[in-house]
């Protein structure tokens, strides 16, 4: 990813397909959180199939990741193997 897109705060767009997941994000660096530096605790949100997440502006630089996948929790009409797909779109 280009430094220019990071400086502009160009958004990252994420589309979830398949099994649901728990998604955590925080402004505290993971290694700082382990040492209790800073006060930001991770927030969690559940993402279901079809959900769209947009990180832009100040939120663009949040630390984030999937913490759990809820197996076999996808729409029954979705014809795909068990698991989840994440489609990520970003300016480069």
N, C-alpha and C positions, 0 to 999 in steps of 0.2 A: 504494500500500500504506500502511496506517495506521501511525503512529508507535507506537500501542499494541500492534499485532501484532508489530512489531519488538522492542519492549521485552519482551514476553512470550516472545519466542523461538519464536513459533508456527512450526511446521515448514512448509517448502515441499516439495511432493511433485511429482516429475517422472517422467513415463512416456515412454519412448522407443518409437517405432514406425517401422519401415522400415529403411533402411540403418544400419549401425553407425557409430559416431563415436568419436573420442578426445575426452575431457572432462578439462579441466585445472582445478585449484583450488589456492588458496593463501591464506594469511592476510596476505600482503604486498600492499600497494596496487601496481597495475601501474606507476605512475610511480616509486614508490620502488624497485621491482625493477630498473628500467632504470638507476637511479643507484646500485645495490648497497647500498641502505639496508635493514637487516634481514637475517635469515639464512634466511627461509623460501623454499625453492625450490618451484615448482609441482609438484604431483603429478598424474599422469595415470592415467586409468582408461578402459578401452574399454567403451562402452555398446552393447549389442546390442538388437535389437527385442524388446520385452517387459520390458526391465530397468526397475526402479523405483529412483529415487534419492531419499532423504529428507535434507533439510538441516534440522536442528532444534537447539535449545539453542545452545551456543557456535559450532557449525558453521554456524549460520544466516547469519552475516555474512561467510563466506568469499567471496573474489573467485573467479569461476568463468566458464567458457565453453567452447564447442566449438572445438577447434583443427583438427580434420580430419574430413571425412566420407568413409567408405569406400564408394564408389559400387558399386552392384549387389551389395551384401552384405546382403541381407535374406532372410528366409525365402521359399522358392520358392512356398509356399502362400499367401503374403500378396498379395492382389489389390489392388495400388496402383501408382501411377506411381513411377518412380525418385525417390529422395530419402528424407528422413526427416521425421517429425513429432515434436514434443515437446509433450506435454500437461502443463501446469504448473498445480498447484492450490495456492492460498495463501489464508490468511485476510485479509480486508480490512476 
